[in-house]
Amino acid sequence: MRIAIVTGASSGIGREFAKQIPKVYKQLDELWVVSRSTLKLESLKKEVSIPIRIFDGDMQRDYIYERITRELERQKADIRMLVNCAGYGKIGDFGSLDTEEQLGMINLNCRALTKLTKLCLPYLSKGSRIIQIASAAAFAPQPGFAVYAATKSYVYSFSLALRWELREKEILVTAVCPGPVDTAFFERAEGDAGSTKEALRVRPEEVVKKALADSKKGKAVSVYGIPIKAARAAAKFVPKDFAAMIMQMINKRG
């Protein structure tokens, strides 16, 4: 069975991947979607042209991985695409944010992504693609968004390294690094994103369209929009301490 797996598929970028993937990859038998919201995943069935298999559960708990493992074995799955979208961020100074919320960011953004990637690896083969959702926040330290940015730096670095490890198997890995996207992300972040980031918000449809095109081309990194491309280029040359100062100004609330 040829499948694609998308985590965080109930909303935002993840849901958009679930909608667009079957339009780009015509030979899939099923789309497997992962999220905590059963109802939102069920509603995807009306928007996607191929059968959907739902894995509703918390990716910070082990049982969801056990369910996925059983089905991969039972269906003799051939994973043509894995898209790790599940994640969240919290805006605010490290010292003022709730400890468990910040540890949750690390668990979901890093640990869960790593665990599912490892679990799926035996079911990937020549021509398979992995898309990891990082962020433009990965390019520089972010005072006021410190833990989130650090988790996305992990995803970015991990993706680039994994890409090289899988080259001989011809499995392609792409890190997607969007700037602010017009989703419910900032509602959960519970903070003012700042006027600069508000002005840079883009539609998830465009981010996903470019990510799928870049993955098909075998690109290591997918960045949508001229401002974010410029930020990535600048991050290669600007000292990290200076970059942190600039990001503190951009992230300043109120």
DOMAR-708171 format. One line per field, with one value per residue: residue number from 1; residue in three letters; x, y, z of N, C-alpha, C, O in turn. Coordinates in steps of 0.1 Angstrom, whole numbers, plus 2048, in hexadecimal, padded with zeros to 3 digits. Atoms other than C-alpha are relative to their C-alpha. Layout:
N
num <- c(NUM ...)
residu <- c(ALA ...)
n_east <- c(X ...)
n_north <- c(Y ...)
n_up <- c(Z ...)
ca_east <- c(X ...)
ca_north <- c(Y ...)
ca_up <- c(Z ...)
c_east <- c(X ...)
c_north <- c(Y ...)
c_up <- c(Z ...)
o_east <- c(X ...)
o_north <- c(Y ...)
o_up <- c(Z ...)
//
This chain:
254
num <- c(1 2 3 4 5 6 7 8 9 10 11 12 13 14 15 16 17 18 19 20 21 22 23 24 25 26 27 28 29 30 31 32 33 34 35 36 37 38 39 40 41 42 43 44 45 46 47 48 49 50 51 52 53 54 55 56 57 58 59 60 61 62 63 64 65 66 67 68 69 70 71 72 73 74 75 76 77 78 79 80 81 82 83 84 85 86 87 88 89 90 91 92 93 94 95 96 97 98 99 100 101 102 103 104 105 106 107 108 109 110 111 112 113 114 115 116 117 118 119 120 121 122 123 124 125 126 127 128 129 130 131 132 133 134 135 136 137 138 139 140 141 142 143 144 145 146 147 148 149 150 151 152 153 154 155 156 157 158 159 160 161 162 163 164 165 166 167 168 169 170 171 172 173 174 175 176 177 178 179 180 181 182 183 184 185 186 187 188 189 190 191 192 193 194 195 196 197 198 199 200 201 202 203 204 205 206 207 208 209 210 211 212 213 214 215 216 217 218 219 220 221 222 223 224 225 226 227 228 229 230 231 232 233 234 235 236 237 238 239 240 241 242 243 244 245 246 247 248 249 250 251 252 253 254)
residu <- c(MET ARG ILE ALA ILE VAL THR GLY ALA SER SER GLY ILE GLY ARG GLU PHE ALA LYS GLN ILE PRO LYS VAL TYR LYS GLN LEU ASP GLU LEU TRP VAL VAL SER ARG SER THR LEU LYS LEU GLU SER LEU LYS LYS GLU VAL SER ILE PRO ILE ARG ILE PHE ASP GLY ASP MET GLN ARG ASP TYR ILE TYR GLU ARG ILE THR ARG GLU LEU GLU ARG GLN LYS ALA ASP ILE ARG MET LEU VAL ASN CYS ALA GLY TYR GLY LYS ILE GLY ASP PHE GLY SER LEU ASP THR GLU GLU GLN LEU GLY MET ILE ASN LEU ASN CYS ARG ALA LEU THR LYS LEU THR LYS LEU CYS LEU PRO TYR LEU SER LYS GLY SER ARG ILE ILE GLN ILE ALA SER ALA ALA ALA PHE ALA PRO GLN PRO GLY PHE ALA VAL TYR ALA ALA THR LYS SER TYR VAL TYR SER PHE SER LEU ALA LEU ARG TRP GLU LEU ARG GLU LYS GLU ILE LEU VAL THR ALA VAL CYS PRO GLY PRO VAL ASP THR ALA PHE PHE GLU ARG ALA GLU GLY ASP ALA GLY SER THR LYS GLU ALA LEU ARG VAL ARG PRO GLU GLU VAL VAL LYS LYS ALA LEU ALA ASP SER LYS LYS GLY LYS ALA VAL SER VAL TYR GLY ILE PRO ILE LYS ALA ALA ARG ALA ALA ALA LYS PHE VAL PRO LYS ASP PHE ALA ALA MET ILE MET GLN MET ILE ASN LYS ARG GLY)
n_east <- c(808 7F9 807 7F9 803 800 803 805 808 80D 801 7F4 7F7 802 80C 7FE 7F8 809 808 7F9 7F7 806 800 7F3 7FB 80C 800 802 80C 807 7FA 802 800 7FE 803 808 80E 806 80A 7FA 7FA 80C 805 7F7 804 808 7F7 7F5 805 7FC 804 7F9 7FF 7FE 7F9 803 7F9 7F6 7F2 7F7 803 7FB 80A 802 7F6 803 80B 7FA 7F7 808 806 7F5 7FD 80B 803 7F3 801 7F5 802 7FB 7FD 802 800 801 805 805 7F7 806 7F6 805 7F9 7FD 7F2 7FE 802 80E 809 802 7F5 805 803 7F3 7FC 809 7FB 7F5 804 808 7F9 7F3 800 80A 7FC 7F5 805 808 7F6 7F9 80A 804 7F5 800 80B 7FC 7F8 7FB 80A 809 7FC 803 801 800 804 7F8 805 7F6 7FB 7F4 7F4 7F9 805 80C 804 80E 805 7F3 801 805 7F6 7F6 806 800 7F2 7FE 807 7F8 7F3 803 805 7F5 7F7 807 800 7F3 7FF 809 7FD 7FD 80D 808 80B 7FE 804 802 804 808 7FD 808 801 80D 80A 80D 806 803 7F4 7FE 80A 7FA 7F4 805 7F8 800 7F5 7F9 805 7F8 804 80D 7FF 7FA 808 804 80B 7FA 801 7F5 7F4 801 7FE 7F2 7F9 801 7F8 7F2 7FD 800 7F3 7F5 7F9 7FD 807 80B 803 80A 801 7F4 7FB 7FB 7F4 7F6 7FC 7F7 7F3 7FA 7FC 7F3 7F4 801 7FD 80C 804 806 80C 809 804 80A 80C 807 807 80B 809 804 80F 807)
n_north <- c(7F4 7F3 7F7 7F4 7FE 7F2 7FD 7F2 7FF 7FA 7F2 7F9 805 80F 802 7FC 80B 80B 7FD 7FE 80B 809 7F9 800 80E 807 80E 804 808 7FA 7F5 802 7F3 801 7F4 803 7FC 80A 7F9 7F8 809 806 7F6 800 80A 7F9 7F7 807 809 80E 805 7FB 808 7F6 803 7F5 802 7F6 805 800 80C 80B 809 7FC 806 80E 802 7FE 80B 80C 7FF 800 80E 807 7FC 801 7F3 7F9 7F2 7F8 7F3 7FE 7F2 7FD 7F2 7FE 7F8 7F4 7F7 7F7 7F3 7FA 802 80E 801 7FD 80A 80C 80A 80C 7FC 7FF 80E 805 7FC 808 80E 802 7FB 808 80E 807 800 80A 80E 805 801 80C 80B 802 801 80D 800 7F7 806 7F7 7F7 7FB 7F2 7FB 7F1 7FD 7F2 7F8 7F2 7F5 7FE 809 7F9 7F7 800 7F8 7FC 7FF 80C 807 80F 803 7FF 80A 80D 7FF 802 80E 806 7FB 807 80E 802 7FF 80B 80C 800 806 80E 808 7FD 80D 807 7F7 7FA 7F2 7F9 7F1 7F8 7F5 7F5 7F5 7F5 800 805 7FC 80B 7FE 801 7F5 801 809 7FA 7F7 7F3 7F7 804 7F4 7FB 805 80E 7FF 7FB 80B 80C 804 80B 80D 807 7FD 806 80F 802 7FF 80B 80C 7FF 801 80E 807 7FC 805 7F5 803 7F6 7F9 7F3 7F9 7F1 7F9 7FC 80B 804 7F6 803 80C 7FC 7F8 808 807 7F6 7F7 807 805 7F7 7F5 805 801 7F2 7FC 808 7FB 7F4 804 807 7F8 7FF 7F4)
n_up <- c(800 801 7F8 7FB 7F2 7FC 7F2 7FF 80C 7FD 802 804 80B 801 807 80E 807 802 80B 80D 804 80A 80D 806 801 805 7FF 7F2 7FD 7F5 7F9 7F2 7FA 7F2 7F8 7F5 803 808 808 80B 80A 807 80A 80C 80A 80A 807 806 80A 7FE 7F2 7F5 7F4 7F6 7F3 7F7 7F3 7FC 804 7F5 7F9 808 807 80E 808 800 80A 80D 802 803 80D 80A 802 805 80E 808 806 807 7FD 80B 7FA 7F2 7FD 7F1 7FE 7F2 7F8 7FB 7FA 7F5 800 7F2 7FA 7FA 7F1 7FD 806 7F8 803 807 80E 807 802 80A 80D 803 802 80D 80C 802 7FD 808 80E 801 7FE 80B 80B 7FD 801 80E 809 807 80A 80A 80A 80B 805 7F5 7FC 7F2 7FF 7F1 7FE 7F7 7FF 801 7F2 7FF 806 7F7 7F3 7FF 7F3 800 807 7FF 800 80D 80A 7FD 805 80E 803 7FF 80C 80B 800 801 80E 809 7FE 804 80F 804 7FC 808 80E 807 802 809 7F9 800 7F4 802 7F5 804 7F7 802 7F7 7FA 809 7FC 7FB 7F2 7F8 7F7 7F5 7F6 7FB 7F5 7FF 80B 809 804 80C 80B 804 805 80D 808 801 80E 800 800 80D 808 7FA 803 80E 803 7F9 808 80C 7FD 7FD 80D 806 7F7 7F9 7F2 7F8 807 7FA 808 7FF 801 7F3 7F8 807 7FC 7F2 800 806 7F6 7F4 802 7FF 7F4 7F4 7F9 7F6 806 805 7F4 7FC 80A 7FE 7F4 804 809 7F7 7F5 7FF 7FA)
ca_east <- c(800 80E 807 810 810 808 80A 7F9 7DF 7C1 7C9 7E1 7FE 7F9 7D5 7E0 7FA 7DF 7CA 7E5 7FA 7E0 7DF 804 80B 7F1 7FC 7F4 7DC 7D5 7DD 7E4 7DD 7E7 7D9 7C7 7A7 792 776 78D 79F 77D 774 792 782 76B 789 7A1 79D 7AD 7A4 7AF 7BB 7B8 7D0 7C0 7D6 7F0 813 822 814 822 801 7FE 81F 815 7F5 809 823 808 7F7 818 820 7FD 7F9 81D 81E 834 838 83C 83B 83E 834 83B 826 81B 829 821 832 82D 836 846 866 874 872 84D 83F 831 84C 836 82B 84F 858 83A 848 868 856 83E 854 874 86E 84E 85B 87B 868 850 86C 87F 860 858 87B 879 85A 86B 87C 88C 879 867 867 868 85C 864 853 86D 86A 87C 880 89B 8B2 8BA 8B6 894 891 86C 868 887 87C 867 883 89B 884 882 8A8 8A9 890 8A4 8C6 8B8 8A7 8C7 8DC 8C2 8C1 8E6 8E2 8C6 8D6 8E2 8BF 8B1 899 895 892 885 884 868 86F 852 84F 82E 811 7EC 7E1 7D5 7F9 7FA 7D9 7EA 80A 7F6 80A 80D 822 82D 824 841 837 813 81C 82F 814 80D 7F2 7F9 7EE 80B 825 819 818 83C 847 839 849 86A 868 861 880 895 89D 8AC 899 878 873 855 856 871 873 879 892 8A5 8A4 8B3 8CF 8D6 8D8 8F6 90B 8FD 90C 8F4 8F5 8EC 8D1 8C2 8C1 8AE 896 88F 885 86F 85F 859 835 81D)
ca_north <- c(800 822 83C 85F 868 88B 895 8B4 8AE 8BD 8E1 8FA 8EF 8CA 8CB 8DD 8C2 8A7 8B9 8C0 8A0 88A 8A4 8A2 87D 86A 847 846 82C 83E 85D 857 875 87B 894 896 8A3 886 89C 8B2 894 884 8A4 8A0 882 89B 8AF 894 87E 85E 848 856 842 855 853 869 86D 881 87E 884 862 840 82F 843 836 812 816 824 808 7ED 7FB 800 7DB 7CF 7E2 7DC 801 813 836 84D 86D 875 898 8A2 8C1 8BB 8D6 8F6 915 92C 951 961 963 941 94A 954 937 918 8FD 8E0 8F4 8F9 8D5 8CC 8E0 8CC 8AB 8B1 8C6 8B1 890 886 890 87C 85E 85C 862 845 82F 835 832 80C 813 82D 824 832 851 856 879 887 8AA 8B8 8D9 8EF 915 935 937 91C 936 94B 94B 95A 96C 96B 94B 939 915 914 921 909 8EB 8F7 8FA 8D6 8CC 8E0 8D1 8AE 8B0 8BB 8A0 885 88F 886 865 85A 866 843 835 852 85D 882 899 8BD 8D5 8EE 910 927 949 953 940 949 92C 926 924 946 93F 922 937 94F 96E 98B 981 9A5 9BB 9B0 98B 995 9A7 988 96F 95A 940 91C 911 923 916 8F2 8F5 901 8E7 8CB 8D9 8DD 8BA 8AD 8BF 8B0 8D0 8CF 8EE 8FE 923 936 95C 975 983 961 958 978 96F 94D 95D 977 95D 94D 96D 980 977 963 97C 998 983 97C 9A2 9A8 98C 999 9BA 9A8 992 9AE 9AE 9CA)
ca_up <- c(800 7F5 80F 81B 840 84D 872 87F 864 875 86E 85F 84A 852 846 826 81F 824 80A 7F0 7F1 7DF 7C3 7BE 7C4 7B0 7B8 7DD 7EB 80C 820 845 85B 87F 898 8B9 8A9 89D 88F 87B 86C 863 851 83A 829 817 80B 7FF 7E1 7EF 80E 82F 84D 86D 88B 8A5 8C4 8D6 8C7 8E9 8F4 8E9 8DF 8BF 8B3 8BC 8A7 889 88C 88C 86D 85A 860 859 838 82C 827 80E 81B 7FD 812 837 842 866 86D 891 8A8 8BB 8C9 8E7 8E5 904 918 923 948 946 932 942 945 939 91B 911 917 902 8E5 8E7 8EA 8CC 8B5 8BA 8CB 8B9 897 89D 8AA 88D 874 883 884 85F 852 84B 835 820 7FF 7E0 7D6 7F7 806 829 82F 852 85C 86B 86B 862 888 883 872 891 8B7 8C1 8E2 8EB 8D7 8E4 8E9 8CA 8B4 8C4 8BC 898 896 8A0 884 86B 874 878 855 844 854 84E 829 826 838 821 800 7F6 7FB 7E5 800 7FF 81E 81C 839 835 845 843 853 864 854 856 86C 890 89B 8AB 8BE 8D0 8D4 8EA 8E3 8CD 8AF 8A9 88C 876 877 873 853 846 84A 82B 821 82A 808 7F8 811 80B 7E6 7E5 7FE 7E9 7CA 7DB 7E9 7C6 7BA 7D6 7E7 80A 816 80C 814 808 802 7FB 81F 82E 813 81B 840 839 824 83F 85A 84A 84E 86C 88E 8A4 8C0 8A9 899 8BC 8C3 8A2 8A9 8CC 8BC 8A2 8BD 8D5 8E1 8E8)
c_east <- c(809 7F9 809 7FB 802 7FC 7FB 7F6 7F2 7FE 80C 807 7FE 7F3 802 808 7F7 7F7 807 808 7F9 7FF 80D 805 7F4 7FF 7FE 7F3 7F8 809 7FE 803 800 7FE 7F8 7F1 7F9 7F6 806 807 7F5 7FC 809 7FC 7F7 809 80B 7FA 803 7FC 80A 800 804 807 7FE 806 80B 80E 80A 7FD 804 7F6 7FE 80B 7FE 7F5 806 809 7F8 7FA 80B 804 7F5 7FD 80C 802 80D 7FE 807 803 7FC 801 7FE 7FD 7FC 80A 7F8 80B 7F9 809 801 80E 800 7FC 7F1 7F7 7FF 80B 7FB 7FC 80D 806 7F8 804 80C 7FC 7F9 809 80C 7FE 7F6 804 80B 7FB 7F8 809 807 7F7 7FD 80C 801 7F6 802 809 804 7F4 7F6 805 7FC 800 7FF 7FD 809 7FA 80B 806 80C 80D 808 7FA 7F4 7FC 7F1 7F9 80B 7FF 7FB 80A 80B 7FB 801 80E 804 7FA 808 80D 7FE 7FC 80C 80A 7FA 800 80D 801 7F7 802 802 7F3 7F6 7F3 803 7FA 800 7FC 7F8 801 7F8 801 7F2 7F5 7F2 7F8 7FC 80C 801 7F5 805 80C 7FD 809 7FF 80D 809 7FC 808 7FC 7F2 800 805 7F8 7FC 7F6 807 800 80C 80D 800 803 80F 808 7FF 808 80F 804 801 80D 80C 807 801 7F7 7F5 7FD 7F7 801 80E 805 807 80D 80C 805 809 80E 808 805 80D 80C 7FF 804 7F4 7FB 7F9 7F2 7F6 7FB 7F5 7F3 7F9 7F8 7F3 7F5 7FA 7F1 7FB 802)
c_north <- c(80D 80B 80D 802 80F 801 80F 803 806 80E 805 7FA 7F1 7FD 803 7F5 7F4 803 800 7F3 7F7 806 800 7F2 7F7 7F1 7FB 7F8 806 80B 7FD 80D 7FF 80D 7FC 801 7F6 806 807 7F6 7F9 809 801 7F6 807 809 7F9 7F5 7F1 7FC 806 7F6 809 7FA 80C 7FD 80A 7FA 801 7F3 7F4 7F8 804 7FA 7F0 7FD 802 7F4 7F4 801 800 7F1 7F8 803 7FF 80D 804 80F 808 80E 800 80F 802 80F 802 809 80D 809 809 80D 805 7FD 7F2 800 802 7F5 7F4 7F5 7F4 803 800 7F2 7F9 803 7F7 7F2 7FE 805 7F8 7F1 7F8 800 7F6 7F2 7FB 7FF 7F2 7F4 7FD 7FC 7F2 7FF 80A 7F9 80A 809 806 80D 802 80F 803 80F 806 80E 809 803 7F8 808 808 7FE 80A 804 803 7F5 7F5 7F1 7FC 801 7F6 7F2 800 800 7F2 7F9 803 7F8 7F1 7FC 800 7F4 7F3 7FF 7FA 7F1 7F8 802 7F3 7F8 808 803 80F 807 80F 806 80C 80B 80C 80B 7FF 7FB 802 7F4 803 800 80A 801 7F7 807 80A 80C 808 7FD 80C 804 7FC 7F2 800 803 7F5 7F4 7FD 7F4 7F3 7F9 802 7FA 7F1 7FD 801 7F5 7F3 801 7FF 7F2 7F7 802 7FB 80A 7FD 809 807 80C 808 80F 806 805 7F5 7FA 809 7FE 7F4 804 808 7F8 7F9 809 808 7F8 7FD 80A 80C 7FC 7FF 80E 805 7F9 804 80D 7FC 7F9 808 802 80E 80C)
c_up <- c(800 808 802 80F 803 80F 801 7F6 802 7FC 7FA 7F5 7FE 7F8 7F1 7F9 7FD 7F3 7F2 7FC 7F6 7F2 7F9 7FE 7FD 803 80E 802 80C 806 80F 807 80F 807 80C 7FD 7F7 7F6 7F4 7F6 7F8 7F5 7F3 7F5 7F5 7F7 7F8 7F7 802 80E 80A 80C 80B 80C 809 80E 802 7FD 80B 809 7F7 7F8 7F2 7F7 7FE 7F5 7F1 7FC 7FB 7F2 7F5 7FD 7F9 7F1 7F7 7F9 7F9 801 7F5 805 80F 802 80E 802 80E 808 805 806 80A 7FF 80E 804 807 80E 804 7FB 809 7FC 7F8 7F2 7F8 7FE 7F5 7F2 7FC 7FD 7F2 7F4 7FD 802 7F7 7F2 7FE 801 7F4 7F4 801 7FD 7F1 7F7 7F9 7F4 7F5 7F6 7F6 7FB 80A 805 80E 800 80F 801 80B 801 7FD 80D 802 7FC 80B 80E 801 80E 800 7F9 801 7FE 7F2 7F5 801 7FB 7F0 7FA 800 7F3 7F4 7FE 7FE 7F1 7F7 801 7FB 7F0 7FB 803 7F7 7F1 7F8 7FE 7F7 807 803 80C 7FD 80D 7FB 80B 7FD 80A 806 7F6 806 805 80F 809 80B 80B 80B 807 80B 802 7F4 7F7 7FC 7F2 7F4 7FC 7FB 7F1 7F6 7FE 7F2 802 801 7F3 7F7 805 7FC 7F2 7FC 806 7F8 7F3 803 804 7F3 7F8 807 807 80F 809 7F7 808 7F7 803 800 80E 808 7F9 803 80E 801 7FB 80A 80C 7FF 803 80D 80D 808 80B 7FB 7FB 80C 804 7F6 802 80C 7FC 7F7 809 80B 800 804 7F6)
o_east <- c(811 7ED 815 7EF 80C 7F2 7FE 7F4 7EB 7F2 817 801 7FE 7F4 7FD 806 7F8 7F4 802 80A 800 7FE 80E 80C 7EC 7F5 800 7E9 7EC 815 7F2 80D 7FA 803 7F3 7E9 7FB 7F6 801 807 7F7 7F8 804 7FF 7F7 804 813 7F1 7FE 7F9 816 7F5 80E 804 806 803 80E 812 815 803 803 7F9 7FB 808 802 7F6 803 808 7FC 7FA 808 806 7F7 7FA 80B 803 818 7F6 813 80C 7F1 80B 7F3 805 7FB 816 7ED 816 7EC 815 7F8 815 7F7 7F5 7EE 7EB 809 80D 801 7FE 80C 80B 7FD 803 80C 800 7FB 809 810 801 7F9 802 80B 7FF 7FA 807 808 7FB 7FB 809 804 7F7 7FA 811 801 7EA 7EF 811 7F1 809 7F5 804 806 7EE 817 811 814 818 813 7EE 7F5 7F4 7EC 7ED 80D 806 800 80C 810 803 803 811 80B 801 80A 810 805 801 80D 80F 800 801 80C 806 7FB 7FB 7FC 7F2 7EB 7E9 80D 7EF 80A 7F2 7FD 7FE 7FD 806 7EC 7F5 7F0 7F0 7FE 80B 804 7F6 804 80F 806 80D 7FA 818 814 7F8 802 7FA 7EF 7F8 803 7FC 7F8 7F3 811 808 811 816 80B 80A 814 811 809 80E 816 80F 80A 812 818 813 7F9 7F3 7F8 7F9 7FA 801 817 811 811 816 817 810 813 818 814 810 813 817 809 7FF 7EA 7EF 7EF 7E8 7EA 7EF 7EB 7E8 7EC 7ED 7E9 7E9 7F1 7EB 803 7FD)
o_north <- c(80E 80E 80D 7FF 815 7FD 817 80F 808 813 7FF 7F4 7EC 7F4 7FC 7F2 7EE 7F9 7FC 7F1 7F3 7FF 800 7EF 7F4 7EB 7EF 7FB 806 80C 7FC 814 7F6 818 7F1 7FC 7F7 802 806 7F9 7F6 805 805 7F8 802 80D 800 7EE 7E8 805 807 7F1 810 7EF 815 7F3 812 7F0 7FD 7F2 7F5 7F2 7FB 7F6 7EA 7F3 7F9 7EF 7ED 7F7 7FA 7ED 7F0 7FA 802 80E 801 815 808 815 7FC 815 800 817 80E 806 810 805 80A 80D 805 7F4 7EE 7F6 7FF 7F5 7F1 7F3 7F0 7FB 7FC 7F0 7F0 7FB 7F2 7EC 7F5 7FD 7F7 7E9 7EE 7F5 7EF 7E9 7EF 7F5 7EB 7EA 7F2 7F8 7F2 7F6 80B 7F1 816 804 80F 811 7FE 815 7FF 818 804 80F 806 809 7FB 803 80B 7FA 815 7FC 80A 7F4 7ED 7EC 7F2 7F7 7F1 7EB 7F6 7FB 7ED 7F1 7FA 7F3 7EB 7F2 7F7 7EF 7EB 7F4 7F2 7E9 7EC 7FD 7F2 7F1 803 804 812 803 814 802 814 808 816 809 7F4 800 802 7EF 80E 800 807 807 7FB 804 80D 80E 804 7FE 80A 7FC 7FA 7F0 7F8 7FE 7F6 7EB 805 7EF 7F0 7F0 7F9 7F5 7EC 7F4 7F9 7F0 7EC 7F7 7F9 7ED 7EF 7F9 7FC 808 7F7 805 80A 80C 80A 813 801 803 7F7 7F6 805 7FF 7F5 800 806 7FC 7F6 804 80D 7ED 804 80B 811 804 802 80F 80A 7FF 803 80E 802 7FB 803 805 815 817)
o_up <- c(809 805 7FF 812 800 813 7F8 7F1 7F9 7FA 7F9 7EB 7F3 7F0 7E8 7ED 7F2 7EC 7E8 7F0 7EC 7E8 7EC 7F3 806 802 811 7FC 80C 803 814 805 815 803 80D 804 7EA 7EA 7E9 7EA 7EC 7EA 7E9 7EA 7EA 7EC 7F1 7FB 7FB 817 808 80F 80B 811 80A 814 7F9 802 809 813 7EA 7EE 7EA 7EB 7F4 7EE 7E9 7F1 7F2 7EA 7EA 7F1 7F0 7E9 7EB 7ED 7FD 7FA 7F4 800 812 7FF 813 801 812 808 800 808 80A 800 816 7FF 80D 813 80F 800 810 7F0 7EE 7E9 7EC 7F3 7EE 7E9 7F1 7F3 7EB 7EA 7F1 7F9 7F2 7EB 7F4 7FA 7F0 7EC 7F7 7F7 7ED 7EC 7ED 7EC 7EC 7FA 7F7 7F7 808 803 813 7FB 816 7FA 817 803 7FE 80E 80C 800 808 80F 7FB 814 7F6 7F9 7F8 7F6 7EC 7ED 7F7 7F5 7EB 7EF 7F7 7ED 7EB 7F4 7F6 7EC 7EE 7F8 7F5 7EB 7F1 7FB 7F5 7E8 7ED 7F4 7F4 800 808 810 7F8 813 7F3 817 7F8 816 807 7EA 813 7FD 813 815 816 815 817 812 813 80E 7E9 7FC 7F6 7EA 7E9 7F0 7F2 7E9 7EA 7F7 7EA 80C 7FA 7F0 7F0 7FE 7F9 7EE 7F5 800 7F7 7EE 7FB 801 7F2 7F2 803 80B 815 813 7EC 814 7EB 80F 807 810 80E 800 805 811 809 801 80C 811 808 805 812 80F 809 80D 801 7FC 80A 807 7FA 801 80D 802 7F9 806 812 7F5 80A 7FA)
//
